[in-house]
Amino acid sequence: MRATLARQLAVLNVKIERVAKASEIARIIGNGDIFDVAILPAALPNAEWWAFWSELSLLNPRPAILVYARAATFELWTSVLDMGGFDVIVEPFSDREIQEAVLRAAQSFRDKLKNDATPQ
């Protein structure tokens, strides 16, 4: 799926970082870089899923989180949204569907940054 996502998102001219384990997230952000969107498969082993979610939750600012799955159950949707995720996208998705989902998630991230920076 990594190669497919990279191909589908190439038209957006975005930088894509791939990690195989949650512990690799520190390598990406070690230089102070931030990223707008994290895309996670719902089909991760439970322990790895929670490790990824924990690492992403510690980021400030935290990226918008998209989860992709072969089927979206009500439980998956509510769990992702309740934990602060942005959206769930169901496979198979077209190039346009994933591109639009990523663009919406990135815009949500930027809006959140702007709102957090605006004095109250």
NORMO-V418309 format. One record per pair of residues at least 24 apart in sequence whose C-alpha atoms are under 10 Angstrom apart, sorted by the first residue. I is the first residue (numbers start at 1). J is the second residue. If there is no record, write none. Layout:
I | J
I | J
This chain:
1 | 41
4 | 95
5 | 39
5 | 95
5 | 98
5 | 99
7 | 95
8 | 93
8 | 94
8 | 95
8 | 96
8 | 97
8 | 98
8 | 99
9 | 95
9 | 96
9 | 98
9 | 99
9 | 100
9 | 102
9 | 103
10 | 95
10 | 99
11 | 95
11 | 99
12 | 99
12 | 100
12 | 102
12 | 103
19 | 52
20 | 48
20 | 52
21 | 48
21 | 49
21 | 51
21 | 52
22 | 48
22 | 49
22 | 50
22 | 51
22 | 52
22 | 53
22 | 54
22 | 55
22 | 56
23 | 48
23 | 51
23 | 52
23 | 55
24 | 52
24 | 55
25 | 52
25 | 55
25 | 56
25 | 59
26 | 55
26 | 56
26 | 59
29 | 59
34 | 59
34 | 60
34 | 61
34 | 62
34 | 63
35 | 59
35 | 61
35 | 62
35 | 63
35 | 64
35 | 106
35 | 109
36 | 61
36 | 62
36 | 63
36 | 64
36 | 65
36 | 102
36 | 103
36 | 105
36 | 106
36 | 107
36 | 108
36 | 109
36 | 110
36 | 113
37 | 62
37 | 63
37 | 64
37 | 65
37 | 66
37 | 86
37 | 101
37 | 102
37 | 103
37 | 104
37 | 105
37 | 106
37 | 107
37 | 108
37 | 109
38 | 62
38 | 63
38 | 64
38 | 65
38 | 66
38 | 67
38 | 85
38 | 86
38 | 102
38 | 105
38 | 106
39 | 63
39 | 64
39 | 65
39 | 66
39 | 67
39 | 68
39 | 87
39 | 88
39 | 89
39 | 102
39 | 105
40 | 65
40 | 66
40 | 67
40 | 68
40 | 69
40 | 88
41 | 66
41 | 67
41 | 68
41 | 69
41 | 70
41 | 88
41 | 89
42 | 66
42 | 67
42 | 68
42 | 69
42 | 70
42 | 71
42 | 72
42 | 76
42 | 80
42 | 88
42 | 89
43 | 67
43 | 68
43 | 69
43 | 70
53 | 83
53 | 84
53 | 85
57 | 83
57 | 84
57 | 85
61 | 109
61 | 112
61 | 113
61 | 116
62 | 109
62 | 112
62 | 113
63 | 105
63 | 106
63 | 108
63 | 109
63 | 110
63 | 112
64 | 102
64 | 104
64 | 105
64 | 106
64 | 107
64 | 108
64 | 109
64 | 110
64 | 112
65 | 102
65 | 105
65 | 106
65 | 109
66 | 98
66 | 101
66 | 102
66 | 105
68 | 92
68 | 93
68 | 98
69 | 93
